Amino acid sequence: MSAAVDRNAVLHALHKRNTNLRKWSESEGYGYRNASNVLRGTSRAHFGQGLEIAQKLNKIVEEESA
């Protein structure tokens, strides 16, 4: 699974769930800054918390597109 995150797809999927990145990250127990860095590509998300965030965001996109 690729750690790359499609920013627009993630924001659209979160909007469909009536939430935003800040609310999602807080509800998942992550800091907003870390989630934002993953979404913007500042964090390469190869390991650790960045990878977990990327995987969960990609899962949200897959669920919304299905």
C-alpha positions as CSV (number, residue, x, y, z in Angstrom):
1,M,0.0,0.0,0.0
2,S,1.3,3.4,-1.0
3,A,1.7,6.0,1.7
4,A,0.9,8.8,-0.8
5,V,-2.2,10.7,0.0
6,D,-4.4,12.5,-2.5
7,R,-5.2,15.8,-0.8
8,N,-8.3,16.6,-2.7
9,A,-9.8,13.2,-2.4
10,V,-9.2,13.1,1.4
11,L,-10.7,16.5,1.9
12,H,-13.7,15.6,-0.2
13,A,-14.2,12.3,1.7
14,L,-14.0,14.0,5.1
15,H,-16.5,16.6,3.9
16,K,-18.9,13.9,2.9
17,R,-18.6,12.6,6.5
18,N,-19.4,16.2,7.8
19,T,-16.0,16.6,9.4
20,N,-12.7,18.2,8.6
21,L,-9.1,17.3,9.1
22,R,-8.8,18.9,12.5
23,K,-11.8,17.1,13.9
24,W,-10.8,13.8,12.4
25,S,-7.2,14.0,13.7
26,E,-8.4,14.8,17.2
27,S,-11.0,12.0,17.2
28,E,-8.3,9.5,16.0
29,G,-5.9,10.7,18.7
30,Y,-3.4,12.4,16.3
31,G,-2.2,15.9,16.3
32,Y,-3.6,18.2,13.7
33,R,0.0,19.3,12.7
34,N,1.0,15.7,12.0
35,A,-2.1,14.9,9.9
36,S,-1.7,18.2,8.0
37,N,2.0,17.4,7.3
38,V,1.0,14.0,5.9
39,L,-1.8,15.5,3.8
40,R,0.5,18.3,2.4
41,G,3.3,15.9,1.7
42,T,5.7,17.5,4.1
43,S,5.9,14.2,6.0
44,R,6.9,11.3,3.7
45,A,4.9,8.9,5.8
46,H,7.3,6.0,5.5
47,F,7.0,4.8,9.1
48,G,5.5,5.6,12.5
49,Q,2.6,7.9,13.1
50,G,2.8,9.4,9.7
51,L,2.4,6.1,8.0
52,E,-0.6,5.3,10.3
53,I,-2.3,8.6,9.4
54,A,-1.7,8.0,5.7
55,Q,-3.1,4.5,5.8
56,K,-6.2,5.7,7.6
57,L,-6.8,8.6,5.3
58,N,-6.4,6.3,2.3
59,K,-8.9,3.9,3.8
60,I,-11.4,6.8,4.2
61,V,-11.1,7.6,0.5
62,E,-11.5,4.0,-0.5
63,E,-14.7,3.7,1.6
64,E,-16.2,6.8,0.2
65,S,-15.4,5.9,-3.4
66,A,-16.9,2.4,-3.0
